[in-house]
């Protein structure tokens, strides 16, 4: 779709630590895609 590709990471919050960096990187990726329009 519009020459964009995404990849999803399997992440289990009950067994792996949660960090602010994951939501922050997702926010920045979404912002980057939004600003390209």
Backbone atoms as SQL, in Angstrom:
CREATE TABLE atoms (id INTEGER PRIMARY KEY, chain TEXT, resi INTEGER, resn TEXT, atom TEXT, x REAL, y REAL, z REAL);
INSERT INTO atoms VALUES
  (1, 'A', 1, 'UNK', 'N', 0.845, -1.175, 0.000),
  (2, 'A', 1, 'UNK', 'CA', 0.000, 0.000, 0.000),
  (3, 'A', 1, 'UNK', 'C', 0.889, 1.237, 0.000),
  (4, 'A', 2, 'UNK', 'N', 0.852, 1.997, -1.057),
  (5, 'A', 2, 'UNK', 'CA', 1.609, 3.246, -1.182),
  (6, 'A', 2, 'UNK', 'C', 3.108, 3.028, -0.987),
  (7, 'A', 3, 'UNK', 'N', 3.609, 1.882, -1.422),
  (8, 'A', 3, 'UNK', 'CA', 5.039, 1.542, -1.315),
  (9, 'A', 3, 'UNK', 'C', 5.563, 1.567, 0.115),
  (10, 'A', 4, 'UNK', 'N', 4.721, 1.227, 1.082),
  (11, 'A', 4, 'UNK', 'CA', 5.147, 1.134, 2.472),
  (12, 'A', 4, 'UNK', 'C', 5.121, -0.333, 2.880),
  (13, 'A', 5, 'UNK', 'N', 6.060, -0.708, 3.713),
  (14, 'A', 5, 'UNK', 'CA', 6.035, -2.056, 4.265),
  (15, 'A', 5, 'UNK', 'C', 6.242, -1.949, 5.772),
  (16, 'A', 6, 'UNK', 'N', 5.638, -2.872, 6.491),
  (17, 'A', 6, 'UNK', 'CA', 5.762, -2.887, 7.942),
  (18, 'A', 6, 'UNK', 'C', 6.082, -4.299, 8.394),
  (19, 'A', 7, 'UNK', 'N', 6.645, -4.401, 9.571),
  (20, 'A', 7, 'UNK', 'CA', 6.869, -5.710, 10.166),
  (21, 'A', 7, 'UNK', 'C', 6.392, -5.647, 11.611),
  (22, 'A', 8, 'UNK', 'N', 5.834, -6.740, 12.071),
  (23, 'A', 8, 'UNK', 'CA', 5.302, -6.808, 13.435),
  (24, 'A', 8, 'UNK', 'C', 6.192, -7.699, 14.279),
  (25, 'A', 9, 'UNK', 'N', 6.375, -7.304, 15.514),
  (26, 'A', 9, 'UNK', 'CA', 7.156, -8.094, 16.451),
  (27, 'A', 9, 'UNK', 'C', 6.208, -8.779, 17.424),
  (28, 'A', 10, 'UNK', 'N', 6.420, -10.069, 17.635),
  (29, 'A', 10, 'UNK', 'CA', 5.656, -10.775, 18.655),
  (30, 'A', 10, 'UNK', 'C', 6.254, -10.394, 20.005),
  (31, 'A', 11, 'UNK', 'N', 5.430, -9.877, 20.897),
  (32, 'A', 11, 'UNK', 'CA', 5.930, -9.402, 22.183),
  (33, 'A', 11, 'UNK', 'C', 4.927, -9.760, 23.264),
  (34, 'A', 12, 'UNK', 'N', 5.386, -10.476, 24.264),
  (35, 'A', 12, 'UNK', 'CA', 4.528, -10.901, 25.368),
  (36, 'A', 12, 'UNK', 'C', 4.903, -10.089, 26.606),
  (37, 'A', 13, 'UNK', 'N', 4.040, -9.165, 27.001),
  (38, 'A', 13, 'UNK', 'CA', 4.362, -8.284, 28.128),
  (39, 'A', 13, 'UNK', 'C', 4.396, -9.026, 29.460),
  (40, 'A', 14, 'UNK', 'N', 3.838, -10.234, 29.506),
  (41, 'A', 14, 'UNK', 'CA', 3.866, -10.973, 30.764),
  (42, 'A', 14, 'UNK', 'C', 5.211, -11.656, 30.991),
  (43, 'A', 15, 'UNK', 'N', 6.014, -11.832, 29.948),
  (44, 'A', 15, 'UNK', 'CA', 7.306, -12.502, 30.108),
  (45, 'A', 15, 'UNK', 'C', 8.491, -11.625, 29.730),
  (46, 'A', 16, 'UNK', 'N', 8.248, -10.508, 29.053),
  (47, 'A', 16, 'UNK', 'CA', 9.342, -9.639, 28.637),
  (48, 'A', 16, 'UNK', 'C', 9.147, -8.254, 29.239),
  (49, 'A', 17, 'UNK', 'N', 10.231, -7.573, 29.556),
  (50, 'A', 17, 'UNK', 'CA', 10.106, -6.250, 30.175),
  (51, 'A', 17, 'UNK', 'C', 9.503, -5.227, 29.221),
  (52, 'A', 18, 'UNK', 'N', 8.782, -4.288, 29.799),
  (53, 'A', 18, 'UNK', 'CA', 8.173, -3.216, 29.015),
  (54, 'A', 18, 'UNK', 'C', 9.032, -1.965, 29.189),
  (55, 'A', 19, 'UNK', 'N', 9.320, -1.308, 28.097),
  (56, 'A', 19, 'UNK', 'CA', 10.161, -0.119, 28.128),
  (57, 'A', 19, 'UNK', 'C', 9.449, 1.022, 27.415),
  (58, 'A', 20, 'UNK', 'N', 9.792, 2.236, 27.765),
  (59, 'A', 20, 'UNK', 'CA', 9.220, 3.405, 27.089),
  (60, 'A', 20, 'UNK', 'C', 9.714, 3.473, 25.653),
  (61, 'A', 21, 'UNK', 'N', 10.829, 2.833, 25.339),
  (62, 'A', 21, 'UNK', 'CA', 11.408, 2.930, 24.003),
  (63, 'A', 21, 'UNK', 'C', 10.538, 2.256, 22.949),
  (64, 'A', 22, 'UNK', 'N', 9.807, 1.203, 23.307),
  (65, 'A', 22, 'UNK', 'CA', 8.943, 0.549, 22.316),
  (66, 'A', 22, 'UNK', 'C', 7.803, 1.464, 21.881),
  (67, 'A', 23, 'UNK', 'N', 7.009, 2.024, 22.794),
  (68, 'A', 23, 'UNK', 'CA', 5.955, 2.944, 22.354),
  (69, 'A', 23, 'UNK', 'C', 6.527, 4.188, 21.682),
  (70, 'A', 24, 'UNK', 'N', 7.669, 4.666, 22.142),
  (71, 'A', 24, 'UNK', 'CA', 8.268, 5.858, 21.553),
  (72, 'A', 24, 'UNK', 'C', 8.686, 5.597, 20.110),
  (73, 'A', 25, 'UNK', 'N', 9.296, 4.438, 19.852),
  (74, 'A', 25, 'UNK', 'CA', 9.715, 4.135, 18.479),
  (75, 'A', 25, 'UNK', 'C', 8.506, 3.937, 17.576),
  (76, 'A', 26, 'UNK', 'N', 7.433, 3.355, 18.105),
  (77, 'A', 26, 'UNK', 'CA', 6.211, 3.187, 17.305),
  (78, 'A', 26, 'UNK', 'C', 5.583, 4.544, 16.997),
  (79, 'A', 27, 'UNK', 'N', 5.593, 5.434, 17.975),
  (80, 'A', 27, 'UNK', 'CA', 5.061, 6.773, 17.757),
  (81, 'A', 27, 'UNK', 'C', 5.865, 7.509, 16.688),
  (82, 'A', 28, 'UNK', 'N', 7.183, 7.420, 16.775),
  (83, 'A', 28, 'UNK', 'CA', 8.026, 8.102, 15.792),
  (84, 'A', 28, 'UNK', 'C', 7.849, 7.509, 14.403),
  (85, 'A', 29, 'UNK', 'N', 7.680, 6.199, 14.311),
  (86, 'A', 29, 'UNK', 'CA', 7.448, 5.563, 13.011),
  (87, 'A', 29, 'UNK', 'C', 6.118, 6.027, 12.430),
  (88, 'A', 30, 'UNK', 'N', 5.080, 6.095, 13.247),
  (89, 'A', 30, 'UNK', 'CA', 3.781, 6.566, 12.784),
  (90, 'A', 30, 'UNK', 'C', 3.827, 8.027, 12.379),
  (91, 'A', 31, 'UNK', 'N', 4.563, 8.821, 13.135),
  (92, 'A', 31, 'UNK', 'CA', 4.704, 10.236, 12.811),
  (93, 'A', 31, 'UNK', 'C', 5.439, 10.406, 11.484),
  (94, 'A', 32, 'UNK', 'N', 6.463, 9.606, 11.276),
  (95, 'A', 32, 'UNK', 'CA', 7.224, 9.662, 10.019),
  (96, 'A', 32, 'UNK', 'C', 6.327, 9.320, 8.834),
  (97, 'A', 33, 'UNK', 'N', 5.505, 8.294, 8.979),
  (98, 'A', 33, 'UNK', 'CA', 4.599, 7.915, 7.890),
  (99, 'A', 33, 'UNK', 'C', 3.572, 9.011, 7.638),
  (100, 'A', 34, 'UNK', 'N', 3.087, 9.624, 8.717),
  (101, 'A', 34, 'UNK', 'CA', 2.081, 10.683, 8.574),
  (102, 'A', 34, 'UNK', 'C', 2.665, 11.915, 7.877),
  (103, 'A', 35, 'UNK', 'N', 3.904, 12.247, 8.192),
  (104, 'A', 35, 'UNK', 'CA', 4.519, 13.446, 7.623),
  (105, 'A', 35, 'UNK', 'C', 4.906, 13.262, 6.161),
  (106, 'A', 36, 'UNK', 'N', 5.002, 12.009, 5.699),
  (107, 'A', 36, 'UNK', 'CA', 5.341, 11.758, 4.298),
  (108, 'A', 36, 'UNK', 'C', 4.183, 12.064, 3.365),
  (109, 'A', 37, 'UNK', 'N', 2.962, 12.166, 3.892),
  (110, 'A', 37, 'UNK', 'CA', 1.779, 12.387, 3.043),
  (111, 'A', 37, 'UNK', 'C', 1.797, 13.763, 2.410);
